[in-house]
């Protein structure tokens, strides 16, 4: 009886692992191509932004595009969208800290003074 129970548990575990593996992969190949195209478009916007004089909107728009690209990369290519939410929280808190330090450094050097 214990051998039969062990076999049933092993079979159930293998089936469960197979189901989780199929779900944990994330997007299809075409989904990854679409995400890559969106990232390429956003990169093109960032490059184009350096050639267009938008005045004081330059840095905020550039930072917003950077955050969008960061969230896209970690969500899809690093599979955080399909993983435990604690990992997403850790990455996004690191992003918040990095942007805060970057803005503090820019303010320290009077980047936003408008000279």
Buried (B, 14 or more C-beta within 10 A) or exposed (E): EEEEEEEEEEEEEEEEEEEEEEEEEBBEEEEEEEBEEBBEEBEEBBEEBEEEEEEEEEBEEBBEBBBBBBBBBBBBBBBBBEEEEEEBEEBBEEBEEEBEEEBEEEEEEEEEEEE
